[in-house]
Amino acid sequence: MKTILIIEDEPAISRVLTAYLVKAGFQVIQAAEGRKALELFEQETPSLVLLDIMLPQVDGWTILERIREQSNCPVIMLTARDSIDDKLAGLNGGADDYMSKPFIPEEVVARVQAVLRRPSQWQDERRRHHFGSLSIDFLTRRVLLNGALVELPPREMSMLMFLAQHPNLIFTREQLIEQIWGADYEGSDRAVDLSIRRLRMALAQWPPDEGEIKTLRGTGYQFWTANGHRF
């Protein structure tokens, strides 16, 4: 029997989710605050985690980061924070799915079952992606171009990781500043232009028919790739 860890500080929500998951044949364990959640995760090694963001002591973002440091266990974010930036932050941080409250319990169960049906090797394959001759390992932050290691400064590496995880989507300078530099950044948004320029120089040998980092004048930047549908 597969075990689901529910990390949720609202008892009513935990009770409802538990009832539906148990009915669907799962074993359920619960944690209402962050520290206990991390303890249970290490002790019980659940098959999947349902994770709220706003939690006492340790928030959901930190828990997701801690989980990803040690495990590829599937994580579904289940939270009242439903902005596109929050969703991107969750998925970019390693979440496998993101659902907003209020939710339909049957849909939560269906999402859990869908994630758990993925092949066992899916998590390892998910960390590495190939864009023609460009290969990116999202767990080790290792980039190869034509088989050669691409050395990138930390900021440019984070920029590439974020853009490549959302191929063919367009991001404004403001969105990239918040994702890469953080919401408290007070410098010029032209830092984004400089970072993009450095990335292009580092990837100069990447054939344009395989992909490129595009500037869309008046809009933002896009990691265009011919096989972007793989994400």
URGIPE-V573922 format. One record per helix or strand. SS is the DSSP state (H for helix, E for strand). FROM is the first residue (numbers start at 0). TO is the last residue. Records with the same first field share a line. If there is no record, write none. Layout:
SS = FROM-TO  FROM-TO
//
This chain:
E = 2-6  26-30  32-32  47-50  55-55  73-78  96-99  127-130  133-136  141-144  147-148  169-170  210-215  219-224
H = 10-22  33-43  59-69  83-91  104-115  121-126  153-163  172-180  189-201  227-229
//
